Amino acid sequence: MTPTTVALAGSTGSIGTQTLDVVRAEPERYRVVGLGASGRNVEALVAQAQEVRPEVVAVTDATHIDELKARLPACELRVGEDGLASLGAEADVCVNGVVGFAGLHVTLAALGAGRRLALANKESLIAGGPVVQRARSTPGGEIVPVDSEHCAVHQCLRASDPAGPDRVARIVLTASGGPFRGRSRAELADVTVDDALAHPTWSMGPKITVDSSTLMNKGLEVIEAHELFGVAYDRIEVVVHPQSVVHSMVEFTDGATVAQLSMPDMRLPIGYALAWPDRIATPFGRIDWSQLDRLDFEPPDHEAFPCLGLAYAAGRLGGTVPAWLNAANEVAVAAFLDGALAWTGIPDVLNAVLDRHDGTPPESAEVVIDVDRRARQVARDEIDHR
Ligand code: MG
C-alpha cells in the first residue's frame, strides 16, 4: 500500500504530538511530509523533524529560523502564517492542530486545495464557519473532525446511511463537566488557575482546559456541530457525562440513539480522521468492561456556567457573532491565565463584549479576521475597565 501523506500543522502541541503517536503506530500506512508549529519550541520541533524527516517545516515565528536552517539542512523551511497555511496543500491529509484563530488559514488552504482536513482547530468552524463552508465545496475538500465529540457524531451518523441527515432527530454532545462540575456560582467565585487546569479526564492544552472549566468549550462545540453537520441549534443538546466514555450520541427519527464509546484518548479520533472511511488497526482507548462500573448523565447547570448559553445565543445569531465571541473568549481566557481576570469574570466580559457586536456580515476571510481583531480590542477594553 502506498503510504498516505500527512501534513501536520501545530506539530509540537497536544494534537500534534498525539498525531505522531498514531503515525508511529502505523508506520507502513502514513508518511509525514510537512510539520508546522509556532517555532518557539525549537528543541521539540527539531526532534520531530529529525525523526519523521519531512520535506517541509513551517514556522509562524521567525525568531529561531537560522538555528532551524542549521539543524535541519534537508528540510525546506517556510516562515509566517502563509508558510504554515501552505502545509494544507502539501499532503493527502492535513491535520490542523493549531491552537486558536490562527488555524483558519490552514483550514482554508487545505480545503481550497481539495485535500482532506483532519480538523482539531475549533476556531476554523466557529469563527470562520460561513467562509469555511464555501471552501468545503471544493472537489475533494472534506472535513473529518478530530474533536472527540464531533468525531463521535461523525461515526454515529453512519448508522443512518444511506438515508442521511434527514433521519437525525437530535445530536447529543457529551461534556465531562470539567473540574468544577457540581459547584454553584457562589462556590466558583475564587477558583484559581491551577484549579481550572486540573481537568478530571482529558489531558489538553491550557486554553482548551480553561474552556472546559467554563463549559465554553462545549458551547463552542455546539456551534462547531451546527456548522459541521448542518443540524439546527434546537436539535443540538448538551448532557454532562463525567466519565468521558460516551463521546457523543445521535438520536434518529425512529427513536434509536447511537453512541460512540471509548476511553478518553485523542489518538482514536486522530486515527479515525486519518483513515476514514477505513479504520486504523491499532486500538486506542479500548474499554476494560470489568473496570467500568457506571456511566452517569446529568443536565448542565446554566446558572453556574453561563458561557454555554452565551455560545448558543451567538450561534443562533450567526454571521460574525460566533467569531466575535470566540475572539473575546481567547482574550478573556488569556487574561484569566495571566491573573488579570477572575474565572467568574470570563462570562461577564463576554456578555459585555457580545452587546457591542456591530452586525458585520461574514463576507470573506479578511472580514472575519478584522472582526476577530476588533473583538479582541473590545474585550481588552472591557477587561481594563473592570
Ligand atoms: Mg471536544
Boltz pocket constraint, residues with backbone or C-beta under 6 A from the ligand:
constraints:
  - pocket:
      binder: B
      contacts: [[A, 147], [A, 148], [A, 149], [A, 221]]
      max_distance: 6.0
